[in-house]
Amino acid sequence: MSRFARPFAALMLLLFTLPAAAQYTDGTAFQDLGGAQEFARRRHALAEQARSGLIVLFARNAMPEAAHYREDNDFFYFTGIQDPGAVLLMDLGKNETTIFEPQMSPRMAQVYGPNLLAMSETARRQFGAMEVLPLNMLDVTLSRAFGSGQDVDVWARLGFPDKSDGARPETGLDNAMQYIHPYGATRPADLEAVRLLRERYPMAHFRDVTPLIDSLRNLKTPQEIAVLRRNGKLSASGHLRAIAHAHPGMWQYQIEAEAEYVFHMGGAQGDAYPAIVGSGDNVNTWHYFSNRNPIQPNQLVVFDFGADLDHMTMDITRTFNISGRFTPEQAKWYDVDLAAQKACIARLTPGHTYEEAAAAGKKVFADAGVADQWHGFPGHFVGLATHDVTRPSGPIKPGQVVTVEPIIEFPDKQMHFRVEDTVLVTNGAPEILSAAVPKERADIEKLVGSAVGN
């Protein structure tokens, strides 16, 4: 044996005797969100609402292109597991929870990292007391449940999924774009799974679990709030660095890169959504993602970006003049937009409604003569998705996390003003999770380019 072979053999022995770690499931995120006890509590809360029957939720079944795997939000919310192809089955009558997983050969587990099924029972225990079975046992298990001759309710997600950068309705629009393409997909994977369930078990009574899930996800747990607070600070730090390094002549993607560096150095698993760095001809494109143009002197920049930390997202927008000072006309409309945002945020307390909060912001727009640019509540809920489940309406409730982002724009002048913060509703005053990024006009002007040359 050569002098190199003995250390290599020892290293291989060490690797194969260490407890296997899951490839995609982030153990730190799992614990940050409350660990096995918290995910079991969530499943219990869902079972309490459904009351009887079976609950079936599917993990994603495809890997993204050149990006980190991010689990289906609903599957993740009740398991904390990230494993492509997995299925969650809750038998409410028997009070049993089973995860069905694709089988991996030892070689596949070595190359790609083991899923839950390929891990040792000891290693799996950290994720709870759920039974884990091969995926080919799912239909055997379901056939036994339906073979009893009794009526069985099957709770499945009959609505659209959401994703880190898109709400359920937005996913529906993505599907529609596939349908209208003559060679597009006839049915997305998540809807195909439910179709197959219906075909194989026509005796089941299918019920939509989506509203039950949404009612739970809308109110954030203490652990989720703690992660969101961390993400608010992290995402704000990214904005601070990017704006401080902003200067005329730089490229839009360079502003994105400055913030993304901070996100990933701070432990973010990814981006909440593709960065928006709009300027010039692109400044009035609300969701401009290309970021491939240089920024000319005195152009407005709309910078909208947030991190994805432990599967919890963040949403922040700041608007600034790349040269460091707004023109008089820009300053006028920036101040109106900011005043409307503040008026709206001030009403985000229990005892008010989202309609009342919107009315407070709209009054500012009306007084400035731009009431026609106000369209309902200027924001959306935030959580596992940047555009999280349900729409802000009705009573404002503690535990909700919502953005406030009124927009004023004049496309003929290449003007777009958007000041956006993510806000936690508490029992008292609203807590602005993204407050570390300045938004007072004088402060944002002072920040622009302040780190150039350092």
Residue, then its C-alpha position, 0 to 999 in steps of 0.5 A: m500500500s502506498r503512502f497515499a493509499r492508507p490515509f485515503a482508505a481511512l478517510m473512506l472508512l470514516l465517511f461510511t461510518l458517519p451517520a448519513a445526512a439528508q441531501y436536501t433537507d436542511g437540518t438547521a432550518f428544520q430545528d429553527l422552525g421548531g423541530a419534530q415537535e412543531f411539525a407534528r403540532r402542525r399536522h395535528a392542527l390540520a387533522e383537527q380541521a379535516r376530522s376524518g379520512l386521509i390527507v395526501l400531500f405531494a412533494r415536488n417531483a422534479m429538480p430545478e434547473a441550475a438552482h437549489y432544490r426548494e420543496d413544495n410549500d405545503f408539503f414542507y409546512f407539515t413535514g420540514i422535509q425536502d425530498p423530491g418525489a416524496v408523499l405524505l399520507m395522514d390516516l386520521g382514523k388511525n392517527e398515523t402519519t407515513i412518508f413514502e419515498p423513492q427507493m435509492s440504490p446504495r450508489m445513488a445515495q452515495v452520489y446524490g446523498p440519501n433521502l429519508l428512506a435511505m437514512s438509518e433509522t437512528a438518523r431519521r429519528q431527528f425528523g420525528a416518529m413518522e413511518v417511512l416506507p418505499l414509494n411503491m407501497l403507497d398504492v398498497t396502503l391506499s388500496r387497503a384503506f379503500g377496500s374496507g367498503q366504507d366511505v373515505d374522504v381524501w383531503a388533497r390539494l385540489g387548488f394550485p400550489d404556490k412557490s417562493d416567488g409566486a402565489r397560488p393564482e400566479t401558478g395558475l396563470d403559469n399553467a394557463m400559459q402552458y395550456i395555450h401553447p400548442y406543444g405545452a404541458t397538458r397538465p402540471a405535475d401537481l395536478e397530474a398526481v391528483r388526477l391519477l388519485r381520482e382515476r385509481y380510487p373513484m370510490a373516494h370522496f375527494r375534498d380540497v385541503t387547500p383552504l385548511i392549509d391556508s388558514l394555518r399558514n396565514l398566521k405565523t408561528p413564533q418560530e416562523i416569526a423569529v426566522l422572518r425577523r432574522n431574514g428582515k435584517l439579512s435582506a435589509s443588509g443586502h439592500l444597504r450594501a447594494i445601494a451604498h455601492a450604487h453609482p452612475g454607469m454601473w450595470q443593473y446586475q451589479i446592484e443585484a450581485e452586491a445584495e446577493y453576496v450578503f444574502h448568501m454570506g448570511g446563510a440564506q438558502g436562496d433568493a425569495y424571487p429574482a431581483i428587480v433592478g429597474s432603471g431607464d426604459n425598464v423602470n416602469t416594468w413592475h417585475y423586470f428581472s433581466n437586469r442587463n442594462p447600464i444605469q445612466p446618471n440621474q436615472l431612477v432605480v427601483f430595487d426590489f429584492g429579498a432573501d429566502l431563509d429557512h424557507m421563509t421569504m422577505d420582500i423589500t423595495r427601495t427607489f433612489n436616484i443613481s446619482g444620489r439626489f432626487t430631482p425636485e419632481q422626483a422628490k415630490w412624488y417620492d414623498v407622496d409615495l412614502a407618506a401613503q405607505k406610512a399612513c397605511i402601515a399605521r393602521l396595521t393593528p388589531g381592531h382595524t381592517y385592511e380596507e381601513a388601512a388601504a383607505a388611509g393610504k389612498k387619502v394621501f394619493a387623493d390629496a396629491g391628485v393621483a387617486d387613480q393610481w391607488h388600487g385596493f390594499p397595496g401589498h400581499f402576505v409574506g411567508l413560505a411564498t413571497h406572495d403568500v396564501t390568501r389576500p389581505s382583506g377583512p380584520i387585521k390579525p396578530g401573526q400576519v405578515v404583510t407588505v405595504e408597497p404603494i406605487i406612483e408612476f409616470p411612464d412617459k417620464q420614466m418615473h416609478f416610485r415604490v417604497e416597500d416594507t414587510v410588516l409583522v402585525t402584533n398585538g400592539a404597534p406594527e413591527i417593520l421587519s425591513a426597517a434597517v433599510p432607510k427610506e426617509r428621502a434624505d437618508i436614502e440620498k445619503l446612502v446612495g454611493s456612500a461606499v464607492g471607493n471603499 
